[in-house]
Amino acid sequence: MPSDTNRQDADTLAGATVELHPLLAQHAPELLRAAADGELWKLKVTVVPGPETVDAYIDKALAGRRAGSVMPFVIVRRDDGQVVGSARFWKIDRSNRKLEIGHTWLSASAQRTGINTEAKYLLLRHAFEAMECVRVQFTTDELNEKSRAAILCIGATQEGIVRHERIMPDGRKRNSVRFSIIDSEWAGVKAMLLARMGRVP
């Protein structure tokens, strides 16, 4: 990855309808407001911050950023400036030029609006074009059919199921599905995503 990646880590990723801003501690109230739209912290197949967990959620993300292994963002809708969710690069492996896009969630009212597609496009573009990644991976709960379908729809390839990959807050031993996009596939994925968003490659 380029030597100036640390500078790039602080950049806002801007699109036509959303912007991804670096996560800050002061985003806690806005994240809670976004998660309250659908009471997303009650979901069993993902981890979304709630009133009692938001501070630890942010602290862990910021600790990862200080360690250089995480780049966390809030997703901001441009037309009204509202935070509608979060996403991050994590498991950043600079020597092997790979990372994972994860911890992605959106307010209930922001789902199925095109926001997820553009947010993923911005993250992928930054990963492959600014950070010069050779691999970007995604991992989701085997039970999360909606997430699995969404990852396939952005052009990722399913690689397999990792058994008992993590333990969820309720104690369930989760099987996870692993997907990836590699550098040789990015041009085609980029063209597909731009066409989906109604833009000319």
KEMARFI-906994 format. One line per field, with one value per residue: residue number from 1; chain; x, z negated, y of N, C-alpha, C in turn. Coordinates in nm, 3 decimals, always signed. Last residue first. Example, Ala and Ser with C-alpha at 12.3 -4.5 7.8 and 13.67 -1.06 7.14 Angstrom:
% residues 2
seq: c(2; 1)
mol: c(A; A)
n_u: c(+1.285; +1.319)
n_w: c(-0.708; -0.780)
n_v: c(-0.225; -0.569)
ca_u: c(+1.367; +1.230)
ca_w: c(-0.714; -0.780)
ca_v: c(-0.106; -0.450)
c_u: c(+1.290; +1.320)
c_w: c(-0.787; -0.780)
c_v: c(+0.003; -0.330)
//
This chain:
% residues 201
seq: c(201; 200; 199; 198; 197; 196; 195; 194; 193; 192; 191; 190; 189; 188; 187; 186; 185; 184; 183; 182; 181; 180; 179; 178; 177; 176; 175; 174; 173; 172; 171; 170; 169; 168; 167; 166; 165; 164; 163; 162; 161; 160; 159; 158; 157; 156; 155; 154; 153; 152; 151; 150; 149; 148; 147; 146; 145; 144; 143; 142; 141; 140; 139; 138; 137; 136; 135; 134; 133; 132; 131; 130; 129; 128; 127; 126; 125; 124; 123; 122; 121; 120; 119; 118; 117; 116; 115; 114; 113; 112; 111; 110; 109; 108; 107; 106; 105; 104; 103; 102; 101; 100; 99; 98; 97; 96; 95; 94; 93; 92; 91; 90; 89; 88; 87; 86; 85; 84; 83; 82; 81; 80; 79; 78; 77; 76; 75; 74; 73; 72; 71; 70; 69; 68; 67; 66; 65; 64; 63; 62; 61; 60; 59; 58; 57; 56; 55; 54; 53; 52; 51; 50; 49; 48; 47; 46; 45; 44; 43; 42; 41; 40; 39; 38; 37; 36; 35; 34; 33; 32; 31; 30; 29; 28; 27; 26; 25; 24; 23; 22; 21; 20; 19; 18; 17; 16; 15; 14; 13; 12; 11; 10; 9; 8; 7; 6; 5; 4; 3; 2; 1)
mol: c(A; A; A; A; A; A; A; A; A; A; A; A; A; A; A; A; A; A; A; A; A; A; A; A; A; A; A; A; A; A; A; A; A; A; A; A; A; A; A; A; A; A; A; A; A; A; A; A; A; A; A; A; A; A; A; A; A; A; A; A; A; A; A; A; A; A; A; A; A; A; A; A; A; A; A; A; A; A; A; A; A; A; A; A; A; A; A; A; A; A; A; A; A; A; A; A; A; A; A; A; A; A; A; A; A; A; A; A; A; A; A; A; A; A; A; A; A; A; A; A; A; A; A; A; A; A; A; A; A; A; A; A; A; A; A; A; A; A; A; A; A; A; A; A; A; A; A; A; A; A; A; A; A; A; A; A; A; A; A; A; A; A; A; A; A; A; A; A; A; A; A; A; A; A; A; A; A; A; A; A; A; A; A; A; A; A; A; A; A; A; A; A; A; A; A; A; A; A; A; A; A)
n_u: c(-1.920; -2.191; -2.449; -2.645; -2.573; -2.520; -2.287; -2.115; -2.111; -1.989; -1.739; -1.638; -1.619; -1.422; -1.206; -1.165; -1.045; -0.783; -0.804; -1.102; -1.339; -1.505; -1.654; -1.761; -1.986; -1.964; -2.136; -2.114; -2.249; -2.412; -2.400; -2.493; -2.280; -2.118; -1.803; -1.690; -1.679; -1.788; -1.652; -1.685; -1.763; -1.656; -1.655; -1.841; -1.737; -1.911; -2.095; -2.302; -2.455; -2.327; -2.408; -2.684; -2.703; -2.598; -2.788; -3.012; -2.935; -2.759; -2.652; -2.379; -2.277; -1.996; -1.725; -1.519; -1.210; -1.000; -0.672; -0.487; -0.501; -0.434; -0.549; -0.677; -0.799; -0.905; -1.016; -1.171; -1.356; -1.478; -1.602; -1.774; -1.935; -2.061; -2.214; -2.379; -2.524; -2.648; -2.823; -3.037; -3.236; -3.241; -3.230; -3.304; -3.480; -3.307; -2.962; -2.713; -2.379; -2.083; -1.863; -1.637; -1.396; -1.057; -0.757; -0.420; -0.135; +0.051; +0.116; -0.129; -0.417; -0.687; -0.915; -1.132; -1.314; -1.665; -1.966; -2.298; -2.572; -2.662; -2.648; -2.764; -2.762; -2.946; -2.809; -2.613; -2.588; -2.301; -2.166; -1.854; -1.581; -1.253; -1.008; -0.764; -0.501; -0.362; -0.406; -0.595; -0.806; -0.856; -0.953; -1.186; -1.333; -1.354; -1.504; -1.747; -1.832; -1.843; -2.057; -2.275; -2.406; -2.645; -2.785; -2.602; -2.449; -2.483; -2.389; -2.607; -2.813; -3.003; -3.098; -3.120; -3.008; -3.199; -3.450; -3.535; -3.357; -3.149; -2.926; -2.935; -2.900; -2.645; -2.496; -2.535; -2.405; -2.130; -1.953; -1.743; -1.543; -1.572; -1.497; -1.468; -1.753; -1.873; -2.168; -2.406; -2.462; -2.218; -1.945; -1.634; -1.470; -1.234; -0.921; -0.749; -0.590; -0.410; -0.199; -0.132; -0.044; +0.187; +0.290; +0.041; +0.084)
n_w: c(+1.665; +1.587; +1.361; +1.225; +1.049; +1.225; +1.342; +1.121; +1.087; +1.329; +1.312; +1.080; +1.171; +1.370; +1.213; +1.020; +1.073; +1.001; +0.719; +0.595; +0.344; +0.151; -0.144; -0.379; -0.638; -0.958; -1.237; -1.578; -1.862; -2.081; -2.278; -2.215; -2.068; -1.906; -1.822; -1.496; -1.341; -1.307; -0.981; -0.701; -0.375; -0.069; +0.124; +0.354; +0.487; +0.546; +0.661; +0.517; +0.476; +0.270; +0.065; +0.060; -0.018; -0.278; -0.400; -0.394; -0.545; -0.785; -0.870; -0.847; -0.862; -0.655; -0.522; -0.248; -0.122; +0.135; +0.262; +0.324; +0.291; +0.309; +0.191; +0.415; +0.549; +0.365; +0.157; +0.292; +0.415; +0.188; +0.076; +0.284; +0.305; +0.055; +0.090; +0.306; +0.189; -0.030; +0.098; +0.226; +0.058; -0.115; -0.417; -0.557; -0.749; -0.923; -0.891; -0.823; -0.861; -0.866; -0.946; -0.659; -0.439; -0.498; -0.293; -0.167; -0.131; -0.287; -0.447; -0.557; -0.634; -0.833; -0.969; -0.807; -0.715; -0.797; -0.863; -0.953; -0.928; -0.886; -0.981; -0.765; -0.567; -0.366; -0.139; -0.213; -0.488; -0.597; -0.790; -0.956; -0.964; -1.053; -0.980; -1.149; -1.212; -1.350; -1.609; -1.581; -1.488; -1.716; -1.879; -1.742; -1.788; -2.066; -2.104; -1.979; -2.153; -2.398; -2.339; -2.278; -2.463; -2.553; -2.318; -2.063; -1.748; -1.615; -1.473; -1.345; -1.400; -1.570; -1.648; -1.825; -1.717; -1.561; -1.560; -1.355; -1.444; -1.618; -1.465; -1.450; -1.719; -1.759; -1.590; -1.722; -1.970; -1.871; -1.752; -1.915; -1.834; -1.479; -1.164; -0.865; -0.652; -0.344; -0.197; +0.074; +0.333; +0.470; +0.230; +0.063; -0.220; -0.394; -0.529; -0.700; -0.552; -0.410; -0.591; -0.583; -0.319; -0.191; -0.071; +0.054; +0.000)
n_v: c(+0.470; +0.676; +0.576; +0.433; +0.243; +0.037; +0.138; +0.121; -0.157; -0.240; -0.114; -0.248; -0.510; -0.477; -0.386; -0.596; -0.834; -0.811; -0.788; -0.957; -0.996; -1.254; -1.401; -1.640; -1.680; -1.841; -1.961; -1.880; -1.980; -1.753; -1.560; -1.313; -1.203; -1.489; -1.596; -1.707; -1.936; -2.195; -2.235; -2.057; -2.141; -1.969; -1.770; -1.583; -1.278; -0.965; -0.790; -0.700; -0.927; -1.060; -0.888; -0.931; -1.198; -1.178; -1.010; -1.180; -1.405; -1.485; -1.722; -1.686; -1.349; -1.257; -1.081; -0.994; -0.856; -0.769; -0.765; -0.585; -0.227; +0.047; +0.260; +0.372; +0.151; -0.037; +0.125; +0.314; +0.142; +0.028; +0.256; +0.333; +0.100; +0.101; +0.336; +0.265; +0.051; +0.176; +0.356; +0.251; +0.179; -0.039; +0.156; +0.373; +0.289; +0.146; +0.237; -0.010; -0.139; -0.323; -0.464; -0.446; -0.541; -0.623; -0.637; -0.635; -0.633; -0.750; -0.534; -0.453; -0.556; -0.494; -0.565; -0.322; -0.042; -0.006; +0.179; +0.290; +0.526; +0.778; +1.108; +1.366; +1.559; +1.562; +1.474; +1.283; +1.077; +0.913; +0.670; +0.672; +0.433; +0.313; +0.116; -0.082; -0.111; +0.082; +0.146; +0.344; +0.183; +0.032; +0.233; +0.293; +0.058; +0.060; +0.295; +0.230; +0.024; +0.152; +0.328; +0.157; -0.002; +0.095; +0.169; -0.017; -0.099; -0.424; -0.713; -0.972; -1.139; -1.039; -0.706; -0.500; -0.278; -0.156; -0.019; +0.134; +0.370; +0.346; +0.392; +0.673; +0.738; +0.631; +0.798; +1.041; +1.000; +0.938; +1.109; +1.170; +0.998; +0.937; +0.794; +0.979; +0.958; +0.916; +1.039; +0.995; +1.072; +1.080; +1.064; +1.069; +0.995; +1.186; +1.067; +0.949; +0.777; +0.924; +0.927; +0.659; +0.621; +0.692; +0.468; +0.238; -0.118)
ca_u: c(-1.785; -2.109; -2.337; -2.685; -2.602; -2.633; -2.409; -2.145; -2.166; -2.123; -1.830; -1.657; -1.709; -1.556; -1.255; -1.216; -1.190; -0.811; -0.770; -0.958; -1.315; -1.395; -1.660; -1.652; -1.965; -1.957; -2.070; -2.156; -2.128; -2.423; -2.332; -2.586; -2.308; -2.203; -1.911; -1.691; -1.580; -1.763; -1.734; -1.589; -1.817; -1.685; -1.542; -1.844; -1.743; -1.816; -1.996; -2.199; -2.504; -2.321; -2.266; -2.633; -2.751; -2.532; -2.650; -3.017; -2.962; -2.802; -2.797; -2.443; -2.337; -2.127; -1.768; -1.640; -1.300; -1.094; -0.786; -0.501; -0.524; -0.372; -0.467; -0.592; -0.732; -0.831; -0.931; -1.059; -1.272; -1.402; -1.504; -1.673; -1.855; -1.969; -2.116; -2.280; -2.447; -2.551; -2.714; -2.917; -3.246; -3.307; -3.210; -3.202; -3.534; -3.412; -3.095; -2.787; -2.521; -2.169; -1.932; -1.735; -1.501; -1.197; -0.837; -0.555; -0.226; -0.011; +0.223; -0.062; -0.287; -0.598; -0.821; -1.065; -1.210; -1.523; -1.892; -2.154; -2.513; -2.759; -2.577; -2.791; -2.652; -2.988; -2.917; -2.573; -2.671; -2.379; -2.227; -1.999; -1.652; -1.399; -1.046; -0.905; -0.569; -0.340; -0.316; -0.463; -0.748; -0.810; -0.830; -1.079; -1.302; -1.285; -1.370; -1.662; -1.827; -1.745; -1.925; -2.219; -2.284; -2.550; -2.759; -2.723; -2.444; -2.509; -2.367; -2.502; -2.717; -2.922; -3.071; -3.189; -2.927; -3.111; -3.395; -3.544; -3.447; -3.284; -2.957; -2.946; -3.022; -2.760; -2.502; -2.587; -2.550; -2.213; -2.060; -1.863; -1.615; -1.518; -1.570; -1.400; -1.666; -1.823; -2.029; -2.355; -2.571; -2.326; -2.018; -1.755; -1.500; -1.375; -1.002; -0.836; -0.682; -0.535; -0.268; -0.177; -0.174; +0.110; +0.352; +0.124; +0.000)
ca_w: c(+1.619; +1.697; +1.398; +1.332; +0.992; +1.131; +1.422; +1.180; +0.982; +1.293; +1.421; +1.082; +1.060; +1.405; +1.327; +0.980; +1.094; +1.143; +0.800; +0.610; +0.475; +0.185; -0.005; -0.332; -0.495; -0.874; -1.112; -1.444; -1.784; -1.967; -2.302; -2.287; -2.204; -1.906; -1.918; -1.610; -1.316; -1.441; -1.090; -0.808; -0.508; -0.154; +0.117; +0.230; +0.507; +0.474; +0.746; +0.549; +0.571; +0.405; +0.098; +0.090; +0.114; -0.179; -0.383; -0.331; -0.402; -0.739; -0.881; -0.760; -0.931; -0.715; -0.602; -0.326; -0.159; +0.037; +0.217; +0.420; +0.241; +0.397; +0.104; +0.330; +0.625; +0.482; +0.128; +0.209; +0.497; +0.280; +0.001; +0.235; +0.418; +0.088; -0.018; +0.323; +0.312; -0.052; +0.014; +0.307; +0.119; +0.016; -0.345; -0.454; -0.643; -0.848; -0.947; -0.784; -0.892; -0.788; -1.046; -0.748; -0.459; -0.496; -0.406; -0.172; -0.057; -0.185; -0.378; -0.459; -0.627; -0.733; -0.932; -0.922; -0.675; -0.822; -0.792; -0.974; -0.950; -0.865; -0.990; -0.873; -0.662; -0.494; -0.123; -0.176; -0.372; -0.607; -0.659; -0.963; -0.907; -1.071; -0.935; -1.126; -1.154; -1.207; -1.584; -1.635; -1.401; -1.594; -1.918; -1.746; -1.651; -2.001; -2.162; -1.923; -2.008; -2.378; -2.377; -2.176; -2.401; -2.654; -2.424; -2.131; -1.882; -1.595; -1.595; -1.331; -1.299; -1.621; -1.548; -1.861; -1.816; -1.498; -1.680; -1.334; -1.330; -1.674; -1.502; -1.328; -1.650; -1.833; -1.564; -1.586; -1.966; -1.947; -1.667; -1.925; -1.958; -1.594; -1.291; -0.971; -0.733; -0.454; -0.230; -0.062; +0.235; +0.511; +0.347; +0.104; -0.090; -0.373; -0.424; -0.758; -0.648; -0.344; -0.560; -0.709; -0.359; -0.254; -0.195; +0.064; +0.000)
ca_v: c(+0.435; +0.623; +0.661; +0.523; +0.375; +0.022; +0.123; +0.253; -0.072; -0.288; -0.081; -0.103; -0.479; -0.523; -0.306; -0.466; -0.827; -0.834; -0.672; -0.940; -0.937; -1.164; -1.357; -1.553; -1.699; -1.722; -1.996; -1.840; -2.004; -1.845; -1.687; -1.400; -1.153; -1.370; -1.615; -1.616; -1.830; -2.140; -2.285; -2.076; -2.118; -2.083; -1.861; -1.660; -1.422; -1.049; -0.852; -0.601; -0.827; -1.116; -0.899; -0.797; -1.159; -1.264; -0.966; -1.048; -1.419; -1.353; -1.707; -1.785; -1.463; -1.234; -1.195; -0.968; -0.965; -0.715; -0.847; -0.694; -0.362; -0.051; +0.176; +0.455; +0.256; -0.083; +0.009; +0.358; +0.229; -0.055; +0.179; +0.426; +0.146; -0.007; +0.327; +0.371; +0.031; +0.069; +0.406; +0.275; +0.313; -0.051; +0.031; +0.394; +0.374; +0.076; +0.258; +0.109; -0.142; -0.234; -0.383; -0.508; -0.441; -0.666; -0.591; -0.688; -0.545; -0.834; -0.604; -0.367; -0.622; -0.435; -0.670; -0.381; -0.133; +0.013; +0.075; +0.283; +0.395; +0.670; +0.980; +1.272; +1.556; +1.619; +1.572; +1.418; +1.108; +1.036; +0.692; +0.686; +0.547; +0.315; +0.251; -0.049; -0.228; +0.072; +0.033; +0.380; +0.284; -0.034; +0.163; +0.393; +0.101; -0.051; +0.282; +0.334; +0.003; +0.045; +0.381; +0.245; -0.056; +0.049; +0.267; +0.026; -0.038; -0.281; -0.635; -0.872; -1.185; -1.150; -0.808; -0.624; -0.350; -0.253; -0.085; -0.011; +0.356; +0.342; +0.253; +0.593; +0.782; +0.578; +0.654; +1.024; +1.027; +0.843; +1.057; +1.255; +0.969; +1.010; +0.785; +0.904; +1.040; +0.836; +1.060; +0.971; +1.075; +1.168; +1.021; +1.142; +0.936; +1.158; +1.127; +1.050; +0.718; +0.891; +1.052; +0.716; +0.567; +0.800; +0.512; +0.356; +0.000)
c_u: c(-1.680; -1.970; -2.254; -2.575; -2.638; -2.673; -2.531; -2.272; -2.201; -2.187; -1.973; -1.756; -1.740; -1.658; -1.397; -1.272; -1.245; -0.959; -0.801; -0.929; -1.163; -1.410; -1.536; -1.668; -1.864; -1.931; -2.075; -2.070; -2.164; -2.288; -2.338; -2.527; -2.403; -2.234; -1.988; -1.809; -1.577; -1.658; -1.688; -1.669; -1.710; -1.740; -1.570; -1.733; -1.745; -1.840; -1.893; -2.081; -2.402; -2.360; -2.248; -2.486; -2.693; -2.574; -2.577; -2.876; -2.961; -2.820; -2.850; -2.595; -2.402; -2.177; -1.903; -1.675; -1.417; -1.193; -0.868; -0.619; -0.527; -0.383; -0.399; -0.497; -0.641; -0.749; -0.844; -0.962; -1.149; -1.308; -1.416; -1.564; -1.742; -1.879; -2.013; -2.173; -2.341; -2.463; -2.607; -2.799; -3.130; -3.329; -3.293; -3.174; -3.433; -3.463; -3.200; -2.919; -2.584; -2.314; -2.024; -1.794; -1.608; -1.286; -0.977; -0.625; -0.367; -0.118; +0.170; +0.047; -0.208; -0.460; -0.727; -0.986; -1.153; -1.439; -1.745; -2.096; -2.362; -2.699; -2.681; -2.700; -2.669; -2.879; -2.962; -2.688; -2.649; -2.456; -2.325; -2.048; -1.797; -1.461; -1.198; -0.916; -0.714; -0.412; -0.287; -0.361; -0.609; -0.748; -0.770; -0.947; -1.185; -1.244; -1.289; -1.519; -1.732; -1.725; -1.815; -2.080; -2.214; -2.416; -2.653; -2.686; -2.581; -2.512; -2.380; -2.491; -2.608; -2.811; -2.977; -3.163; -2.993; -3.025; -3.298; -3.495; -3.449; -3.390; -3.097; -2.987; -3.043; -2.891; -2.621; -2.595; -2.610; -2.362; -2.157; -1.976; -1.744; -1.601; -1.497; -1.478; -1.594; -1.719; -1.993; -2.209; -2.525; -2.434; -2.128; -1.813; -1.634; -1.392; -1.150; -0.932; -0.784; -0.638; -0.405; -0.247; -0.223; -0.027; +0.274; +0.176; +0.088)
c_w: c(+1.679; +1.644; +1.504; +1.376; +1.098; +1.073; +1.334; +1.264; +1.036; +1.189; +1.389; +1.191; +1.059; +1.298; +1.365; +1.098; +1.076; +1.175; +0.948; +0.715; +0.483; +0.324; +0.024; -0.183; -0.448; -0.729; -1.021; -1.336; -1.636; -1.896; -2.187; -2.314; -2.284; -2.050; -1.928; -1.701; -1.428; -1.435; -1.225; -0.933; -0.611; -0.289; +0.030; +0.232; +0.372; +0.505; +0.676; +0.622; +0.603; +0.509; +0.238; +0.131; +0.156; -0.038; -0.277; -0.303; -0.330; -0.587; -0.821; -0.760; -0.829; -0.778; -0.663; -0.401; -0.242; +0.006; +0.116; +0.383; +0.356; +0.344; +0.180; +0.246; +0.540; +0.549; +0.248; +0.184; +0.418; +0.366; +0.093; +0.158; +0.372; +0.206; +0.011; +0.213; +0.327; +0.070; -0.006; +0.226; +0.213; +0.080; -0.217; -0.374; -0.532; -0.731; -0.860; -0.858; -0.853; -0.830; -0.977; -0.845; -0.545; -0.512; -0.393; -0.296; -0.048; -0.104; -0.267; -0.383; -0.517; -0.743; -0.823; -0.876; -0.804; -0.739; -0.824; -0.889; -0.965; -0.885; -0.981; -0.866; -0.777; -0.602; -0.254; -0.176; -0.336; -0.477; -0.672; -0.822; -0.957; -1.018; -0.944; -1.074; -1.117; -1.139; -1.436; -1.609; -1.450; -1.497; -1.797; -1.791; -1.650; -1.859; -2.092; -1.975; -1.943; -2.230; -2.357; -2.213; -2.307; -2.596; -2.524; -2.242; -1.932; -1.733; -1.561; -1.461; -1.271; -1.524; -1.604; -1.761; -1.861; -1.596; -1.639; -1.454; -1.291; -1.566; -1.559; -1.361; -1.523; -1.765; -1.635; -1.548; -1.827; -1.942; -1.745; -1.833; -1.967; -1.717; -1.400; -1.101; -0.836; -0.528; -0.346; -0.073; +0.092; +0.404; +0.380; +0.232; -0.044; -0.233; -0.436; -0.655; -0.699; -0.441; -0.500; -0.687; -0.489; -0.298; -0.265; -0.071; +0.000)
c_v: c(+0.527; +0.592; +0.594; +0.618; +0.478; +0.157; +0.110; +0.245; +0.066; -0.197; -0.122; -0.062; -0.329; -0.493; -0.347; -0.386; -0.687; -0.826; -0.691; -0.834; -0.918; -1.106; -1.272; -1.528; -1.596; -1.759; -1.874; -1.902; -1.986; -1.857; -1.786; -1.539; -1.241; -1.328; -1.484; -1.649; -1.728; -2.028; -2.229; -2.115; -2.152; -2.042; -1.983; -1.764; -1.493; -1.197; -0.938; -0.665; -0.719; -1.013; -0.959; -0.804; -1.024; -1.225; -1.048; -0.996; -1.285; -1.355; -1.577; -1.769; -1.557; -1.363; -1.164; -1.095; -0.914; -0.826; -0.768; -0.784; -0.464; -0.194; +0.062; +0.370; +0.344; +0.027; -0.028; +0.243; +0.275; +0.029; +0.095; +0.353; +0.238; +0.031; +0.217; +0.366; +0.138; +0.048; +0.299; +0.324; +0.342; +0.086; +0.029; +0.268; +0.400; +0.159; +0.190; +0.116; -0.008; -0.251; -0.282; -0.409; -0.507; -0.544; -0.649; -0.633; -0.604; -0.762; -0.694; -0.442; -0.550; -0.498; -0.620; -0.502; -0.192; -0.084; +0.095; +0.170; +0.405; +0.532; +0.868; +1.149; +1.458; +1.614; +1.634; +1.518; +1.255; +1.059; +0.808; +0.718; +0.551; +0.445; +0.259; +0.094; -0.201; -0.042; +0.013; +0.271; +0.326; +0.064; +0.090; +0.332; +0.198; -0.013; +0.173; +0.322; +0.103; +0.016; +0.276; +0.297; +0.041; +0.002; +0.224; +0.122; +0.006; -0.215; -0.487; -0.795; -1.082; -1.191; -0.914; -0.737; -0.480; -0.331; -0.195; -0.090; +0.208; +0.329; +0.238; +0.449; +0.700; +0.615; +0.591; +0.877; +1.006; +0.875; +0.967; +1.212; +1.048; +0.977; +0.861; +0.909; +0.952; +0.919; +0.969; +1.013; +1.052; +1.181; +1.120; +1.086; +0.990; +1.102; +1.091; +1.110; +0.819; +0.835; +1.022; +0.849; +0.629; +0.753; +0.621; +0.402; +0.124)
//
